């Protein structure tokens, strides 16, 4: 009879989203896991799957499926989490770390298991460790062979296929040796781009705007293949990168020969090229089996774009200046995504203008729409005096950052986030993490004893000790993170208690709220210091101290505070702006100019 108390979570994982979409591996994994659960008498609570993506470098257990498993285990009632193979949970030492985490969350009620597990006991644990080490070694070897094979394919004059070919080209040739051929429609768009930049002297922004206005389809991407309706339009970054890419620049036979002399191109590859023709160059950046980096030039068909156009386009973009340096100003505090026009919704540009009767430079933020086109004028067409709008914005933000009530709200939000990350008492976590670290050190001694007894070679000992050292470093990082989070939580709670009039400091001040009789030469007096007045006074002192500290912020530091607040400033007129972010939107007014400025 099936034991109703035996419960299991079935876990499956594939290494790519493409495998999941094609239905590969996952159904087979869960079919085998269901058969095991029925055979062993387990009741399946849920089937959890992870599809694609590498393990995070910051938190190796941060995957959607793993997070869901941890949440289910924390609720209780889970006996075992099982996968088809141990490496389905992740690369060593991820399974050991996950097993420790599940045991911690369930108070040792939940175990981690794989169908290829060696069983239970110390010998089985050693077998699992050895199997994980061998799997990790095999993956490393496979990766080294794969990158070495790609490098050799590129040296033979072939293009390494990616999700999508370079815009303007398409793949051709055999599967084992792909190359490029010109895609006439797409390359026609690239010729138009280079003509606008080189002949018509249009800037990158103007090229992108014209292509979007004319409805030219932007380059294909993996995301657009899955969702054809998504089209974010032409980007300035793509156009700029294309201008400086050698895949569109025709190279003469002499330049191709120079690449051979420099070691970027094999001589037998050039021998297959037609001697009188020009070729463009696709560059491959890769590593060999030993990890050394190499650059390989792969000749591809001529793009058909005149060489003079390419050189002229590169020259026009070489010395482009950033707009935030207008008027030789070191820092425009609201440029780069903080200040927007209410009429058209676009980012406002910077402008430096000199007065008609003097040499003073006036600095403004202005709406860019009416400066670029008159077909769709902006209804607002606002222009703001830079110093006044920056001063008004920083004054509002300073008051907000120093407001005791707002600080308490943010502290409560931060405390809640820290508690969700901690899940439980950090001191208990530290104790268990130190126990885990001690177990790794004891295992290190066991391996050394095996080598001394002749059960493994010295090279095998070195590799296993290196793996244990890696596992120990991972646990030490968790210990450090746990200590930091615990200190951060205590600091946030102490600060909140201070602003609420609680804590050790206020316990000392509270007795002053009682009537106390004192004797003086003039007579007997009763003295009382109201506690509420003391709290109000201290909050005001803290408020003024924070205001003084914020007043010393440099423009760059102000921008950092704006980023932390996710600040967005919308200009409705030259006197009125709306400020929003991690707080409720509020309208503020800019002070009127004290003197007449140029229009």
N, C-alpha and C positions, 0 to 999 in steps of 0.2 A: 504494500500500500504506500502511496506517495505521502511523504512527510510534508504537511502544509507549512511547517516552519522553515523548510529549506527553500530559500529564495535566491534568485540569481539575476544579475544584469548581464546581458550579452553585448559585447563590445566588438565592433568591426571598424576597420580603417583601410582606405586606399590612399595612394600617394599623390593622386591628381584628380581634379574635378572632371577631366575628360573620361577617366575610368568609371567614375560614378555615373556620368551621363549615359555612357554606353552600356551600363549594367554589368560591368566586369567586376569580378572578385567579391563584391559585397554580398550578393545573393548566395554565392557558394559558401562564404564564411558563415552567414547566419543559418544556412541549412545545416551545416555541420555542427554548429553550436546548439541548435534546437534538438538535434538528435542526441547530443551528449546530455543535455538537460533532461530529456525524457528518459534516457537510459539510467542516469544517476538519481532520478527522482527529485529534480529541482523544479520549482515553479518560477517561470520567467516573469519578472516584474516589468522589464522594458528592454527593447533593443535600441542601442545607441550607436550611431555611426559618425565617423569623422571622414570628410572628403577633402583631400588635397591640402597643400600648404606645408611648409617646413616648420620644424619646432622653433618657437620663439627663442631668441638669444637671451632675452631678459628673464623669461619665465618658461621653462621647458614644459610645464604642465598647463600652459595657457592655450588650450584648444577648446572649441565649442563642445565637442563630445565629452572630453575629459572634465570640463567644468560642470556639465550636466550630470555626469557620473558622481562627482564629488557632492553636488547638491542632493542627489538621491540618497547617497550614503549617509550624509549628515542628518537627513530626516529620520533615519533608522529603518530597521527591518530588512537589511540586505546582508546575506550571508557571504556571497562570493561575487566577484566581478571577473568574468571569464572571457578570453579571446582565443582565436584559433591558434595563434602562435605568440610567444612572448614578445617578439620584436614588433607585433602589431601595436603594442602600447607605446612604442618608441624605441629609439636607439639607447643602448646601455650608456649611463646608469638610470635612464628614465623609469623603467619598470620598478627598480628598487625604490626610487624616490616616490613613485605613485603608491606602491604598496605601503610605505611608511605613512603617507598622507592619509590614505583610506583608513588605516588602523587608528590613526590619531583622531580622525573625525568620528569614527564609530566606537571609540574606546575599545579597540582590539576585537570588535565583533565581525568585521568584514575583512576577507582575505582576497588577494589577487591570485588569479590562476590562469594558466594557458594549457591548451590541449597537448602541447608538446613538452609540458613540464616534466621534470625528472622525478617528481613525487615530493615527499616531505622528509625533513631531517637535514642534518648538516651536510651529508654526502650529496643529497639532492640539490641543496643550495649551491654547493660547489659546482655541480654539474650544470645548473642553470647559468651560473656565472661564466663558466667556460664556454657554454654555447653562445651566450650573449657576446662574449669577447670575440669568438670566431666569426659571428655574424657581422660584428662591427668591422673586423679586419677585412672580411670579404667585401663589404660595401666600400671601404676605402680603396681597396685594390681595384674594384670595378670602376669607381670614379676616376682613378688615375689612368686606367686603361682607356676609358671613354674620352677623357680630355686629350690624351696622347693621340688617339685615333683621329679626333677632330682636327688636331694640329697637322697631322700628316695628310689628311684629305685637303686641307687648305693649301699646303705646300705643293700638292699635285695640281693646283689651279682650279679647285672646285669651291663653290660657295656653301657655307654651312647653313642649312635651312633654319629659319626661325618661324614664329607664329605667322608672320606676314612678310612678304618680300619688301625690299626697299621701294618706296613709292616711285613709279615710273618704270619699274621692271617687273618681270614675272619669272617663275622658275621654269627651267627646261632641262632636258637631259635625263640620264638614268638616275635611279634612286640613290645609288652609291656615289654618284659624282654629279651633283646638280650644279648648274650655272645659271646666269641671267640672260634674258633676252628682253628687248625693249617692248614695253607696253605702250602702244602708240597713243592711246587716249590720255593716260596719266602723264606720259612724258610731254604731251602737248601742253598740259597745265603747267609743268615745270618750266617749259620754254617761256610761257607767258609770264611766270613769276620773275625769271631772270631778265626778261625784256623790260618789265616795269621797273626793276631795280637799277639796271644798267643803262637803259636808253631813256626811259621816261623820268628817271630820277625820283621815283616814288619811294617813300620810306617803308619799312617793314610793317608798321601799323597800317599804313594806307593800302599796302598790298593785301593784307589779311581782310581789311574792311571791304575792299572792292570784290574780292573773291566771295565773301559772305553775302554781299548785296546782290551779286549776280547769280547766286544759288549754285555755285560750283561745289560739288560733293567733296568733302574733306577726305584725307587719306584713310584707308581702311585700318582698323585696329582689331585685336582679338575681341574686345568688348562689342564693337559694332557688328562683328560677324554673328554674335549671339543675339544682339538686339539691334537690328538694322534701323529701327526708328530713332535711335539715339545718335545725334550728330551735334557735337558742341562747336562745330565750325572750325575755321582755320585759325591756328594759333601763331603768334609771333615767334615763339620758341622753335616751332617746327621749321618755319621759313628761314630763320637765322641759321639753324643747324644745317639745313640743306645747302645753303650758300657756301659753307665751309667744308662740305663733304666732297671728297675726291671721286665719289661715285658718279657725279655729274660733270666733272672737269675732264675734258679730253687731254690725254697725254701723248706726246709725240714718241716715235720710236727711240729717240735719244733718251728721253726721260724714262722709258721703260727699261732701257739698257742700264741706266744709272741705278735703278732699283735692284737690278741683279748684282751690280758691283757692291752695293751697300748691304747685300745679304738678305733683303726683304723678299726676293723673288728668285725662284729656281731657274737655271738656264734652260732646262729641258721644257719648262712651261713656255718660255718665250719662243722656243724653236717651233712650237705649234701655232704661233700667231702669224698672221699675214704681215710681212715686213713693211708694207707701205701704208698700212692703216693705223688710225689712232684708236686708243683704247682708254676707257676710264678705269679706275682702280677701286675695288672694294677691299677694305682692310679688315683682317681678322686678328683679334687680340686674344691669345690663349696661352695655356701652360702645357709644358711637356710632362712626362711621367714623374719626373723628380720635382715638379712644381716651379720650374723657372719660367718666367714670362717671355713671350715672343710676339712679334708683330709680323704678319705675313700679308703681302700684297697679292691680290687675286685680280687679274685682268678681266674686265667685263666689256660687253659691246659699247661702242661710242653712243653717248646719250643724244647726240645731234645738237646739243646746245653749243653755240660758238664760244670758243675759248675766250675771246675778248669780252663777251658778256659776263662770263664767270669772274674774270679778273676785275672787271669794273664793279660788279656787285660786291665782291669782297672788299675792294677799296672803299666803297661807299659805307660799308658797315664796320670797317676796322676801327674807326675812331668815334663811334657813336657815344654820346654823353648821356648819362642818366638824368631824367627830368628832375629828380630831387636835388640836383646841384644848381638849380636856377639861381641867378644872382650871386653866385659864389658863396651861397649859404651852406654852412656845414651840415645842418640838419633841419629838414622840414618835418615838424613833429607829427602832422596829420596826413602826410603823403603815404602812398603805398598801401592803401586799403582801409583807412580809417574815416576819411571824409568823402561823402557822396552828395550828389545833387538830388533834391527831392523831385524835380520836374522830370528828369530822364532816367534817374537811378544809376547813372554812371559815376565812376570815380572822378573826383575833381583834380584838375591839373594845377601845376604850380606856374607862376608867372612873375617875372621881375621887370618892372617898367620904370623908366626915368621920367621925372616931372618935366613939364614943358619949359619952366623958367629957372630950374635949378638942376644940380647934379645929383640930387638925392635919388636913391633907388627905392621904389616902393614894391613891396612883396605882397602877392595876392594868391589866393586859391580861386580858380575860375572853372565854370562849367565848360567842358570840351566840346559839347555837341554843336553849338552854333559856330564854333571856330572851324569845324571840319566840313559841315554840310548845311545848306540852307533848305534842303528839301523837306526835312523833318525837324524843324527848329524846336528847341527846348522851351516849354512854357515858362520856366523859372528864369533861366539864363542868369544865375546868381554869380556875383563875384565878392569874395570876402577878403578883408584886410587880414593878412596872415598873423601878425602879432596879436591882434585883438581876438580873433577866433581861437587862437592857441591859448591865450591867457584865460579867456572865459571857460574853455574846456578844462584846463588844468585846475582852475579854481573849483569847478564843480566836482571833479574827480578827487581833489584833495579833501574837500569837505566830506565826500562819500567815504573815502578810505579812512578818515579819522573819526567818523560818526560812531559812537559807542553802540548804538542799537544795530547799525549795519554790521559792525564788527562781530557782535554776538550772533547775528544770523549766519554770517560766513563761518564763524567758529563751529556752530552747531552742524552746518553742512559738512565741514571738514572732519569733525569728530565722527559723524555717521559713516562717512566714506572710510575712515581708518578702521572703524569697528567691523565693517563688512570685510575689509581685507584681512583683519586679524582672525576673525571667526571665533576665537576663544582667547583665554588668558595667555599673553605672550610669555610669561614665566614658565608655564607648563610646556609651551612649545620649545622654549630654550632647553629645558631639561631633556626632552625627548630627542632633540637634535644633537645634543652632546652625547647622549647614549648611542645614537646612530654613528657619530663620528668615532666613538670608541670601538664600535664593532668593526668599522672599516680598518682601523689600526690593528686590531687583533687578527683580522683576515690577512693583513700584510705580513704579520709574523708567521702565519700558517704557510703562506707561499714560500717564504724564505726557508722554513723547515723542510718543505718538500724539495726545494732545490738542493739543500744540503744532503738529503737522503737519496739524491739521484733520480727523483721522480720527474724532473723537468730540467731542461737546459737553461743555461744562463741567459740566452736571448729571450726565451719564453718568460723567464722570471722578470726581465726588464720590461717587456711589453705588458705583463699583467700588473706589475707595480705601477707602471705609467697609468693604466686604466684606473687602478685604485686611487692614485693621486688625483686623477680627474674627478672621481666620485667624491673624494674628500673635499676638494675645492668647491664643488657644487654645494655640499652640505654647509661648508663654512660661509658661503655667500648667503645661504638661507639664514644662518645664525646672525650674520651681520644685518641682513634686512629685517629680521625679527626684532633685534635690539633697537634698530633705528625706528621702526614703526612703533614700538612700545614707548620710546622716549618722545616721539612726535605726538602720540595720543595723550600722554601725560601733560606735555607742554600745552597742548590745545585746551585740555580740560582745566588746567590751572589758570590759563588766560581767561577762559570763559567765566570761571568762578570769580575772578577779580572784577570783571566788568559787571557781574550781577550782584556784587557786594557780598560775596561769600568767600570762604577759605580762611587760611591761617592768619593772613594779614588783618582781615576784618574781625576775627575772633579777639584780637588784641584791642581793637578800637571799640568793640561793642560795649564793654563795661563803662565807657565814658558817657553812654546814653542814660545811665542811672544818675539820680540826684545825689550829689556828694557834698557833705558839709565840711567846709574848711575854715580854719581860724586864722585871722589876720589881726594886726594891731588895731584896725578900725572896727573889728567885730567879727561875728560869725556870718558866713555866707554859704549859700547853696549853689552849686555849680552843676550844669548839665550841658553836654555837647550832643545835640541830636544826631543819631546815627545816619538818618537819611540825608542830612546836610553834609556829613562827612563823605558819604558815597558820591553824592552829586559833585562835591568839590574835587575828589580824586579823579572822577571821570572827566571833569573839565580840565584838570591838570594833564591827564593822559591825552586828551583831545588836542590841547594846545601844543604839547610836546611832539605829537605826531604831525601836526600841521607845520611846525618849524622844521622837522626832519624832511617832510615832503617838499618844502619850499627850496631846499638845497639840491633837489634832483636836477641833474643835467638833462638836456633834451633827449639824449639816448636813453637815460633811465626812465624818463616819462613814457617813451614809446614802449619800454618793457612793461610798465604798469598797464598801459593801454592793451597790450597783447594779453596780459593775464586776465583782464576784465572782459576780453572779447568786445572791445569798444567799437561802436559804430556811431558816427556823427553824420546827421542828415541836415543839409542846409536848405531851409525853406525860403529865406530871404537874407538880405545882408544884415538884418538885425536879429533874426530868430533862427536857432538851430535846435535839433532834437538829438539827445544823447541817450543811447541804450547799450545794453550788454548783459552782464550777469546781474542785472538789476532791472527794475521797472523803468520804461522809457520816461524821460522828463524833458520838457522844453525849457530852454534857457535863452536869455536875451543878451546880445552883445552890446557893450557900452558904445554910445555914439562917439564919433571921432572928435577930438578936441580942436583939431585944425582942419582946414580944407585940404583935401588930397586930390590928385588928378583923377579924372573919370576913368 
